[in-house]
Amino acid sequence: MANSGEEQLVEAISPERFQPFLEECRGDVVVALRLYAWDAEAARALHSPLRDLEVSLRNRIHRQLTGKFGRSDWWNLPRAQPNRWAMEDIRDAEARLVRKGNSTAPCDVVATLSFGFWVGLLSRGGHGNYDMKYWNPALRHCFKGVRRQDLHDRLEIMRTLRNRIAHHERVSHRHLEEDFRTAIELTALVAPALAARHEKYSQVPAVLARRARILSGEEEIVL
C-alpha cells in the first residue's frame, strides 16, 4: 500500500498517466515510481541522438534538393513543389516566422519545419510522386544502397519515438537499445562523423544498463 508521500507523487503525475507504469511493475507503487523516473532519464538521454538525427537529416536533404533544383527555396519552384499537405506545412512555417518578426529566409524555414516534414519527403508522396520528383534524381544519392521504403519506415519509427519524448509520453515499454542503434545507423547515412561522436560519447547505453538497478533500489534515481 502506498504511503502519503507516494500518493502525493501519483496524484501529481495523475493516476491515469501513472497506470501503465504501475501495471508494468505488477502494482508495486514504489517500483513503479522508480520506473517513472528512469523512463524520464532514458528519454533525456535519447533526445540527444534523435536531435542530431533530425538536424543532420533535414540539412542533408535540403542541401541535396537545393543542388538539384538550383535554388535554396526549391519548394517555390513549381516543378519541385511537394504535395499539398507539405506545402501547407511550409506556408504555416513561414507564417509563424512572420508572426514572431523573424526572417523567412530558406534556412529559417528549414529550421522551423518538423521532423515529420522531412521524413515525409522520403515517402511516396501520394500525388506528389516523390519517387520521380525527389528520390530518383536526387535523394537516393544521399542514401546509397538503401531502399527508399525501408529508409522511410525506419525514420517513421524514429519520428514516433521523438514525438513520444517531446510530448512526455512513456518510452520504457519500447526496445530502446534497438531504437538507439537505429538512430545511430540512420545518422551515419547522412553525417558519419556525428554518428561516430554518439557512438563514443552517448549516455544512452549507460542509462539503459541502469534500469534493473534502479528498479531494485540498488541505485538512486536521477531526475
N, C-alpha and C positions, 0 to 999 in steps of 0.2 A: 504493500500500500504506500502511496506517495505521501511524504510529509508536506507541511505547509509551504516550505521553500520550493520543493519540486512542483507543487500545484501552482504556485505563482509563476514559475517558469513556463509551464504548459499553457497557462492562461494567457501569458504574454505572447507566446508563439501562436496560439489558438489550437484548441483540441482537434479541429479538422485538419489543420496543417501538420500537426504532430502525429496523427493517427497512423500514417504509413510507417513512420519510424517505430512506433510502438508495436505494430504488427510484425515488423521485421525482427524485433527483439522479444517476441513472444510475450508481450505485455509487461516487460520489466521496464519501469519508468526510468530508473537510474541509468541503465544501459542505453535506453533509447535517447536520453538526453546527451549521453556521450556520443552516440552515433550522429545526432543532430549537429553537434559541434564539429565532429570530424568531417561530416558532409560539407560544411562551410569551408573548412580548411582545404579539403580536396578541390572544391570549386575555385577557391582563390588561387591555388597552385595551377590549375588547368587554364585559368583565364590567360596566363602569360603566353603559352604556346598558341592558344586559339587567337589571341590578339595579333600575334605576329603572322600566323597563317592568313588571317583576314587581310591585314595590311599588305603583305607581300603578294598575295593573290590579286588583289584589286590593282595594285601598281603594275604588276606584270601584264595583266590583261589590258589595262589602259594603255601602256606603252606599245603593246603589240598592235592594238587597233588604231592607235594614233599613227604608227608607222604604215599600217596597211592603207588607211584612208587619207593620210596626208594632212591631218588637222587634229588638234588636241580636243576640240569639241566635236568629235566624229559623229556623235549622236544627232547633230543638227544637219548632217549631210543626208539627203533623202534616201540614197541607196544604202546607207549604213544604219539607218534608224532601227532600234529594236522594236519589239511588238508594242501594242497599245498600252499594256499594263506597265511595261518597263519605262515607256515614255512618260507615263503619268508619274512614276517614281522620280524621274529626272526633273520634271516640272515642279513637283512637290518639294524636292530638294532645293531647287532654285528659289522657290517662294519662301522657304524657311530662311534661307540665307538673306534674302531681301528684307524680311521682317526683322531680322536681327541687325540690319545695317551692315552686313558683311559682303565681301566680294562674291560675285558669281562666276569668277574665272573657272575654267575647266578643272584645275587642281582642287579648288574648293568644292565643286560639285562632286568630284570623285570621292573626296574625303567624307562627304555628307551621305552618300548613298549607302544603303545597308549591305551587309554581307549577302543577304538573300538576292539582291540585285545582281551581284557578280556571279554567284553560283547559278543564277537563272540564265546568264549568258552562255553557260555550258550545257544547257538543256537543249531540247529540240526546238523550243521557242514557238511551238504552235504554228500559226500562220506566218510568224516571223521567219520561219525556215532558217534557224541559226546554223544548221549544218553547212548550208551553202553560203550564208552571209558572213559567218564568223569562223566556224571551226575549220572547214576545209582550206580556205585561202589564208588563214592567219593563225588561229589559236592552237591548232594541232602542233605547230612548230614549238610551242611553249611546253608541250607535254608529250614529247616523243616516246613512242612505244606504248602509249596509254590509250585505251578506248574511251571515247567521249562519254558514253553512258556509264561505264564503270567509274570514271572520274566524277561525274555528276552525282552518282549515288553515294559515293564516299564523302563528298563535300556536303551533301544533304544531311548525312549523319553528324558531321561537324557543326553544321548550321543549327541543327536541333539541340545539340549539346550547348553550343554557345548561347542560344536563346534561353535554355533552361537556367543556365548560370546567370544570365543578365536579368532574368525575372525571379531570381531567388528560389527556383524550384529544386526539388530533391535530385541529386545525381548518384547517391550511394548505391542505388539498385542497378546501375549500369556496369558494363565491363570496362572499367576506367583504364586499366592497363592497355587494353586494345584501343580505346579512344585516344590515349596519349600517343601510342605508336602510329595510329592513323594520322594524327595531326603532324607528327614529325615527318612521316613519309610524304604527305601532301606538300608540306612546306619545302621539302628537299627538291620537289619538282620545279619550283619557281625561285627558290632562294637557298641553295645548298649551304652557304656559309651560315645563314640564320638557323637552319635546321641543326647544323653541327653544334652551334652555340647552345641550343636547347638540349641536345644530347649530352653535352658536357656539364652544363650548369643547372639544369632544371631541378626544381624541388619536388616535382611530381612523384618520381619513384620512391623517395624517402617518405613522403606523406602517405602514399598508398600502402607502404610497408608498415606504417604505424597503426593501421586500422585495428588489428586484433589486440594490440597492446593498449590502445585507447579504450576499447570496449571492455577489456578485462579490468581496467583500472590500474594496470601496471605503469602506464604513462599518463601524464596530465593532459587535459585538453588544451588546445591553443585557440584563442579567439582573436 
